[in-house]
Amino acid sequence: MTVTPVTDTGARTDEAAHVINGARERIDALDDRIIGLIQERMAVSAVIQEARITSGGRRVNLSREMEVLGHYRDALGKPGTALAMTLLELCRGRI
Ligand SMILES: O=C(O)C(=O)C[C@]1(C(=O)O)C=C[C@@H](O)C=C1
């Protein structure tokens, strides 16, 4: 049996290639939504930071960042912490 899937799935059967291609479409759609949510988070975070800076405060609030890191760690374990650190960097830049 020769499998010539449209995308490179690594599958050895047409059936497996079909399952993989369908699931990849769902992943691409989920990733689009996740990226949209991250962009929305960045915009909301910018509003907070601008308000704080305009009031004379600092861009960064470390105690709040600890809460955010804990939230992701509790939900996703250790990789959740790394994910939250990346999100925070996207939202407030490098510190
Ligand atoms: O919650 C805040 O005070 C924010 O400024 C938002 C945010 C975040 O993106 O979660 C960004 C920068 C701060 O250091 C802490 C948290």
The ligand as an SDF file (V2000), in Angstrom:
LIG
                    3D

 16 16  0  0  0  0  0  0  0  0999 V2000
   -1.2160   42.9700   36.8360 O   0  0  0  0  0  0  0  0  0  0  0  0
   -0.4220   43.8990   36.6360 C   0  0  0  0  0  0  0  0  0  0  0  0
   -0.1610   44.7400   37.5140 O   0  0  0  0  0  0  0  0  0  0  0  0
    0.2190   44.0290   35.3280 C   0  0  0  0  0  0  0  0  0  0  0  0
    0.9440   44.9760   35.0740 O   0  0  0  0  0  0  0  0  0  0  0  0
    0.0130   42.9380   34.3250 C   0  0  0  0  0  0  0  0  0  0  0  0
    1.2010   41.9900   34.2660 C   0  0  0  0  0  0  0  0  0  0  0  0
    0.7310   40.7780   33.4150 C   0  0  0  0  0  0  0  0  0  0  0  0
    0.8800   40.8430   32.1900 O   0  0  0  0  0  0  0  0  0  0  0  0
    0.1500   39.8340   33.9930 O   0  0  0  0  0  0  0  0  0  0  0  0
    2.3410   42.6590   33.5940 C   0  0  0  0  0  0  0  0  0  0  0  0
    3.3660   43.2280   34.2830 C   0  0  0  0  0  0  0  0  0  0  0  0
    3.4730   43.1520   35.7440 C   0  0  0  0  0  0  0  0  0  0  0  0
    4.8020   42.9880   36.1440 O   0  0  0  0  0  0  0  0  0  0  0  0
    2.5750   42.1470   36.3250 C   0  0  0  0  0  0  0  0  0  0  0  0
    1.5700   41.5690   35.6270 C   0  0  0  0  0  0  0  0  0  0  0  0
  1  2  2  0
  2  3  1  0
  2  4  1  0
  4  5  2  0
  4  6  1  0
  6  7  1  0
  7  8  1  0
  7 11  1  0
  7 16  1  0
  8  9  2  0
  8 10  1  0
 11 12  2  0
 12 13  1  0
 13 14  1  0
 13 15  1  0
 15 16  2  0
M  END
$$$$
